Amino acid sequence: MSTTDVELDISGMTCASCATRIERKLNKLPGVEASVNYATEKARVRADGVETTQLIATVEAAGYGATVPAPEPETAEPDDETKPLRQRLLISAALSLPVAVMSMIPALQFENWQWLALTLAAPVAVWGAWPFHRAAAVNLRHGAATMDTLISLGVIASLGWSLFALFFGGAGMPGMTMTFTLVGAPRAGGHEIYLEVAALVTVFILAGRYIEARAKRASSEALRALLELGATDAAKLQNGVETRVPVSQLVVGDAVVVRPGEKIPSDGLVTAGMSSVDASMLTGESMPVEVAEGSRVVGATINVGGRLEVQITRVGADTELARMRRLMEEAQTGKADVQRLADRVSAVFVPVVIGLALAALVGWTIAGAPWELAFTAAVATLIIACPCALGLATPTALLVGTGRGSQLGILIRGPQVLEQTRTVDTIVLDKTGTVTTGRMSVTDVLPAGVSREELLAVAASVESGSEHPVARAIVEAAPAGRVESFQSHAGFGVQGVVDGAAVVAGRPSWLAEQWAVEVPADLPEGTVVAVARDGEYLGAIVVADTVKPSSAAAIARFRELGLEPILLTGDTASSASRVAAEVGIERVEAGVTPAGKLDTIRRLQGEGRVVAMAGDGVNDAAALAAADLGIAMGGGTDAAIAASDITVVSGDLIVVADAVRLARRTLGIIKGNLFWAFAYNVAAIPLAMAALLNPLVAAAAMALSSVFVVTNSLRLRGFQGSSRG
């Protein structure tokens, strides 16, 4: 049977324990490997021979909802998701405030005040906390307990005790008063009521959930913005006539017209026109890119110059924009190893906490403490132990980190990549297209008996008939005249008649052997084009692949990050050494075949190194896949990008350093979140069991722990790339 990857939208989850429960149920199916993310409310499932309907039925049997996402996700209004939660929070808070004030300030406790408090608090404990009660009931029906179970038990216990004290104890008597203490120090008898606990615990937890929901939307803004980037319609060109059509109707091979200010509707090739394209929303680079006939353009980028005609080469799910969206969703849905540990803890945590709360209740009772004190300890233990922060630690940081990365043109494939960046100590760099631009240019002119300008002009004229990259570089360096009787000799050079004179240009050895031209023996190594006119040597032109402007700064940045750079190329040793010296790389491995690149990566790993590899070509794909961390340059081939862990959309090498920094920063935030979430629970539960915390303080502390995790993750939104200060 075939293996398929399925993504499901999950509804009904209220905490990380819900996600763990669904994940466990799905993974019990034979041939299924599932990962459920509470923050993104998605499940990513790899199913071998299991139908999607069965997966959905399994989720529904666990008490939750599951649907297959629509092909084109619709973006909701920013506050739609949080509106009902905000309404419930505001009403609950308005009802709870008088209850809290009366319960905590004896001077405001008029005769029979407790009955007004009951009237105000009961709707909060029932309706305000209904989401928790409903979730707890659903899970109980399926034999499970979640964080909602703890909250629901705490609220019901507080309200239940208060009703008992009011109707059967002494708390309902006129003139009853009570005081508020942070430490459990209740009076004897049934005089204590916990209506303020039932109400304010509900408000605190609703407030925490509301802040979480708002933060989840804020942290996924980058993905939502990515979905909105694409053009909605296009000017299709057919038989010279333009027709506006929806982008969804375009097919490969269609010709479209893109005017200044318009978005390019889909990936394609420029067939006519010259312009500048603003690709900042995809690459993070502010400078527009010059394009002309033959240039590749990407959908959703903006034409800021002249009129372009573009032939569509990719549509729908095959486009660069769609691929970026998939990479981001995969990264945000996955789990790092550190989060899997937290999930395992959360799965057993709730039953353990219920046991601890009962132990506190029984222990204080056996010790002879008043029922109120035992009750305070039990309720505080239930409430403060909710490990919501554990469930949010990784997803929120991933959402913010990958979202910020996309704004800078950095696509992180998944959370496992974060673990890899932490230990990488070596970065292997492909030369052409990674450290260099991949385009040849004139780097030196060596005239002999003529001026520099004349040598370039003669060479450019004879080379103007050739499409070879070396010829293009020379033609771009000087104005070209007219060439007649042009002939190209593959691998050697060209010949032609320029201004009535016979001109040859090519390998120095070819001119010497084939044309009997006296060529100096001390010409530099590398790509050298010798030029002769009517048998007379005019000089030589050195052509080389140009180094990207930011490469030297990027190499320095790698060293600051503790990475040793190694230049790896199939070029000659002299060419590679020149580039290495220019950018500051000390170790060079030249003349390496595609298979040799793979062998080099494995050899370095055999030496105990943790290796990152940056490349952009088909010949780099195997090495990228074998490296501990594969980094594809965005202008590269599909094979290279598919084999990589991180994609740098702009192809700028310094952004590779930014990618490593961002991944390490995100991992650091995740670990910090998990540490504080664990530390909070470890420190707080004993205090609660010892009746040293009022349940109100416990509820506030629990809500604040979740808020801390979310706000700590949001700090990643301020991450700045090196090239942007």
Salt bridges, closest charged atoms under 4 A:
ASP5 OD1 - ARG46 NE 2.80
GLU7 OE2 - LYS42 NZ 3.60
GLU7 OE1 - ARG44 NH2 2.73
ASP9 OD1 - LYS42 NZ 2.90
GLU23 OE1 - LYS335 NZ 2.69
GLU41 OE2 - LYS216 NZ 3.78
ASP79 OD1 - ARG214 NE 3.94
GLU81 OE1 - ARG217 NH1 3.20
ASP148 OD1 - ARG209 NH2 3.21
GLU221 OE1 - ARG717 NH2 3.29
ASP233 OD1 - ARG244 NH2 3.02
GLU242 OE2 - ARG259 NH2 2.80
GLU242 OE2 - ARG307 NH2 3.73
ASP254 OD2 - LYS236 NZ 3.68
GLU262 OE2 - ARG244 NH1 3.65
ASP267 OD2 - ARG314 NH1 3.94
GLU285 OE2 - ARG724 NH2 3.28
GLU309 OE2 - ARG307 NH1 3.04
GLU320 OE1 - ARG323 NH2 2.41
GLU330 OE1 - ARG413 NH1 3.95
ASP343 OD2 - LYS335 NZ 2.61
ASP430 OD1 - LYS597 NZ 2.92
GLU454 OE2 - ARG533 NH2 2.89
GLU476 OE2 - ARG439 NH2 3.02
ASP545 OD2 - LYS431 NZ 3.86
GLU560 OE1 - ARG557 NH1 3.38
GLU564 OE1 - ARG609 NH1 2.71
ASP571 OD2 - LYS431 NZ 2.75
GLU582 OE1 - ARG578 NH1 3.52
GLU589 OE2 - ARG587 NH2 3.31
GLU589 OE1 - ARG603 NH2 2.86
GLU607 OE2 - ARG603 NH1 3.94
GLU607 OE1 - ARG609 NE 3.41
ASP620 OD1 - LYS597 NZ 2.78
ASP638 OD2 - ARG314 NH2 2.36
ASP638 OD1 - ARG323 NH1 3.16
ASP658 OD1 - ARG661 NH2 3.17
